[in-house]
């Protein structure tokens, strides 16, 4: 006899609830988003999303206000995957973020502030991840980072999905059971401009270029 799936207090199967809470019920994937907590401007910034496909670091305007950020005007145009423009409020440059789980991991990053739903506190770009020189476990359960030249020195666990995006340093956060506000796929890019088309290479040409 198969065991019955664990259910929440609302009598919803737990695996189904976690799936919908993390990806808005728009995907069958059960892989949780990789979330991190950072100290930003002497506050806790929760729900920082890793590996979003974004080409730049993005923060919702409401979250920026909650951490008392003061973005400067920017001429950049931000577009979504469907090529629609996103209203941007400016850019915060050289912002110090410090990993809440390990203070040795800190960086200065540039953050575009845009008027989007605060499903996440911060969307971290591909460039952010590349500069870490670490790697994710294949099951996306943790991240390995080097330290002072030693590989696999710092193990960073995925943060649980949280209720609040910003709290005081000594404050507490709460797990969230279900939310329809969580984004499914967030893909934001700088407007690339006009590029000249290039002639496509054959497979044999590509292989020769790699040699």
MARTOR-755724 format. One record per residue (C-alpha): residue number from 1; residue in one letter; chain; x, y, z. Coordinates in steps of 0.25 Angstrom, whole numbers, always signed. Each point is the difference from the previous one (the first is absolute). Example, Ala and Ser with C-alpha at 12.3 -4.5 7.8 and 13.67 -1.06 7.14 Angstrom:
REM residues 2
{1; A; A; {+49; -18; +31}}
{2; S; A; {+6; +14; -2}}
***
This chain:
REM residues 211
{1; X; A; {+0; +0; +0}}
{2; X; A; {+6; +13; -4}}
{3; X; A; {+2; +11; +11}}
{4; X; A; {-9; +12; -1}}
{5; X; A; {+7; +13; -4}}
{6; X; A; {+2; +10; +11}}
{7; X; A; {-10; +11; +0}}
{8; X; A; {+0; +14; +5}}
{9; X; A; {-10; +6; +9}}
{10; X; A; {-9; +4; -12}}
{11; X; A; {+0; -15; -4}}
{12; X; A; {+8; +2; -12}}
{13; X; A; {+11; -10; -3}}
{14; X; A; {+13; +6; +4}}
{15; X; A; {+8; -3; -12}}
{16; X; A; {-11; +6; -9}}
{17; X; A; {+0; +13; +9}}
{18; X; A; {+15; +1; +0}}
{19; X; A; {+0; -1; -15}}
{20; X; A; {-11; +11; -2}}
{21; X; A; {+6; +9; +10}}
{22; X; A; {+14; +0; -6}}
{23; X; A; {-4; +1; -15}}
{24; X; A; {-14; +6; +0}}
{25; X; A; {-7; -13; -4}}
{26; X; A; {+5; +2; -15}}
{27; X; A; {+10; -11; +0}}
{28; X; A; {+1; -15; +4}}
{29; X; A; {+14; +2; +5}}
{30; X; A; {+2; -3; +14}}
{31; X; A; {+14; +6; +1}}
{32; X; A; {-1; +11; +10}}
{33; X; A; {+6; +14; -4}}
{34; X; A; {+14; +2; +6}}
{35; X; A; {-2; +11; +10}}
{36; X; A; {+10; +8; +9}}
{37; X; A; {+0; +10; +11}}
{38; X; A; {+9; +12; -1}}
{39; X; A; {+3; +11; +10}}
{40; X; A; {-3; +13; -8}}
{41; X; A; {+1; +14; +6}}
{42; X; A; {+0; -6; +14}}
{43; X; A; {-13; -8; -3}}
{44; X; A; {-3; -14; -3}}
{45; X; A; {-4; -2; -15}}
{46; X; A; {-7; -13; -2}}
{47; X; A; {-4; -8; -12}}
{48; X; A; {+11; +4; -9}}
{49; X; A; {-2; -9; -12}}
{50; X; A; {+13; -6; -7}}
{51; X; A; {+0; -5; -14}}
{52; X; A; {-11; +8; -5}}
{53; X; A; {+5; +1; -14}}
{54; X; A; {+1; +15; +2}}
{55; X; A; {+12; +8; -6}}
{56; X; A; {+0; +10; +11}}
{57; X; A; {-3; +0; +15}}
{58; X; A; {-15; +5; +2}}
{59; X; A; {-7; +5; +12}}
{60; X; A; {-15; +3; +1}}
{61; X; A; {-2; +15; +3}}
{62; X; A; {-8; -3; +13}}
{63; X; A; {+11; -8; +5}}
{64; X; A; {+10; +11; -3}}
{65; X; A; {-9; +10; +8}}
{66; X; A; {+0; -10; +12}}
{67; X; A; {+15; -1; +1}}
{68; X; A; {+1; +16; -2}}
{69; X; A; {+7; -2; -13}}
{70; X; A; {+2; +13; -8}}
{71; X; A; {+2; -4; -15}}
{72; X; A; {+5; +10; -10}}
{73; X; A; {-6; +3; -13}}
{74; X; A; {+4; -10; -12}}
{75; X; A; {-2; +1; -15}}
{76; X; A; {-1; -15; -1}}
{77; X; A; {-12; -7; -5}}
{78; X; A; {-5; -13; +6}}
{79; X; A; {-8; -10; -7}}
{80; X; A; {-6; -13; +3}}
{81; X; A; {+0; -13; -7}}
{82; X; A; {-13; +4; -8}}
{83; X; A; {+8; +12; -4}}
{84; X; A; {-9; +10; +8}}
{85; X; A; {+7; +11; +7}}
{86; X; A; {+1; +1; +15}}
{87; X; A; {-1; +13; +7}}
{88; X; A; {+13; +2; +7}}
{89; X; A; {+3; +10; +12}}
{90; X; A; {+15; +1; -2}}
{91; X; A; {+13; -7; +4}}
{92; X; A; {+7; -2; +13}}
{93; X; A; {+15; -2; -2}}
{94; X; A; {+10; -7; +8}}
{95; X; A; {-10; -5; +10}}
{96; X; A; {+7; -9; +11}}
{97; X; A; {-7; -13; +2}}
{98; X; A; {+4; -10; +11}}
{99; X; A; {-5; -14; +0}}
{100; X; A; {-8; -2; +13}}
{101; X; A; {+5; -15; +2}}
{102; X; A; {+14; +4; -1}}
{103; X; A; {+6; +14; +1}}
{104; X; A; {+13; -4; -8}}
{105; X; A; {-9; +0; -12}}
{106; X; A; {-2; +15; -4}}
{107; X; A; {+0; +7; -13}}
{108; X; A; {-2; +14; -6}}
{109; X; A; {-11; -1; -11}}
{110; X; A; {-8; +10; -9}}
{111; X; A; {-15; -2; +2}}
{112; X; A; {-11; +5; -10}}
{113; X; A; {-12; +4; +7}}
{114; X; A; {-13; -2; -7}}
{115; X; A; {-15; +0; +2}}
{116; X; A; {-3; -15; +1}}
{117; X; A; {-8; -8; +10}}
{118; X; A; {+9; -3; +12}}
{119; X; A; {-1; -15; -1}}
{120; X; A; {+15; +0; +3}}
{121; X; A; {+9; +9; +7}}
{122; X; A; {+11; +1; -10}}
{123; X; A; {+2; -8; -13}}
{124; X; A; {+14; -3; -2}}
{125; X; A; {+6; +0; -14}}
{126; X; A; {+9; -10; -7}}
{127; X; A; {+12; +9; +2}}
{128; X; A; {-2; +0; +15}}
{129; X; A; {+1; -15; +0}}
{130; X; A; {+12; -1; -10}}
{131; X; A; {+8; +10; +10}}
{132; X; A; {-2; -10; +11}}
{133; X; A; {+8; -11; -7}}
{134; X; A; {-8; -10; +7}}
{135; X; A; {-10; -11; -4}}
{136; X; A; {-13; -6; +3}}
{137; X; A; {-3; -14; +4}}
{138; X; A; {-7; -7; -11}}
{139; X; A; {-13; -1; +9}}
{140; X; A; {+1; +15; +3}}
{141; X; A; {+0; -3; +15}}
{142; X; A; {+13; +8; +2}}
{143; X; A; {+11; +9; -5}}
{144; X; A; {+15; -2; +1}}
{145; X; A; {+9; +12; +1}}
{146; X; A; {+15; +1; +0}}
{147; X; A; {+7; +8; +11}}
{148; X; A; {+14; +6; +0}}
{149; X; A; {+4; -9; -12}}
{150; X; A; {-6; -13; +6}}
{151; X; A; {-11; -7; -8}}
{152; X; A; {-13; -5; +7}}
{153; X; A; {+3; +8; +12}}
{154; X; A; {-13; +6; +3}}
{155; X; A; {-13; -7; -1}}
{156; X; A; {-13; +8; -2}}
{157; X; A; {-13; -6; +2}}
{158; X; A; {-13; +5; -7}}
{159; X; A; {-8; +8; +9}}
{160; X; A; {-15; -4; +3}}
{161; X; A; {-11; +8; -7}}
{162; X; A; {-3; +12; +9}}
{163; X; A; {-12; +9; +3}}
{164; X; A; {+8; +13; +0}}
{165; X; A; {+10; +6; -9}}
{166; X; A; {+6; +10; +10}}
{167; X; A; {+1; -1; +15}}
{168; X; A; {+9; +6; +10}}
{169; X; A; {+13; -7; +3}}
{170; X; A; {-5; -5; +13}}
{171; X; A; {-14; -3; -5}}
{172; X; A; {-6; -13; -3}}
{173; X; A; {-6; -5; -13}}
{174; X; A; {-11; -10; -3}}
{175; X; A; {-2; -11; -10}}
{176; X; A; {-10; +2; -10}}
{177; X; A; {-10; -11; -3}}
{178; X; A; {-6; +5; -13}}
{179; X; A; {+0; +12; -9}}
{180; X; A; {-5; +3; -13}}
{181; X; A; {+9; +12; -1}}
{182; X; A; {+13; -8; -2}}
{183; X; A; {+5; +2; -14}}
{184; X; A; {+2; -12; -9}}
{185; X; A; {+11; +3; -10}}
{186; X; A; {+6; +14; +2}}
{187; X; A; {+9; +4; -12}}
{188; X; A; {+4; +14; -1}}
{189; X; A; {+10; +6; -10}}
{190; X; A; {+6; +13; -4}}
{191; X; A; {-5; +5; -13}}
{192; X; A; {+11; -6; -9}}
{193; X; A; {-2; +11; -11}}
{194; X; A; {+2; -4; -15}}
{195; X; A; {+10; -10; -4}}
{196; X; A; {+4; -3; -14}}
{197; X; A; {-3; -15; -5}}
{198; X; A; {+11; -10; -1}}
{199; X; A; {+1; -11; -10}}
{200; X; A; {-3; -14; +7}}
{201; X; A; {+11; -10; +1}}
{202; X; A; {-1; -14; -3}}
{203; X; A; {+2; -11; +11}}
{204; X; A; {+14; -3; -6}}
{205; X; A; {+4; +14; +0}}
{206; X; A; {-4; +2; +15}}
{207; X; A; {+8; -13; +4}}
{208; X; A; {+12; +6; -7}}
{209; X; A; {-1; +13; +7}}
{210; X; A; {+1; -8; +13}}
{211; X; A; {+13; -7; -3}}
***
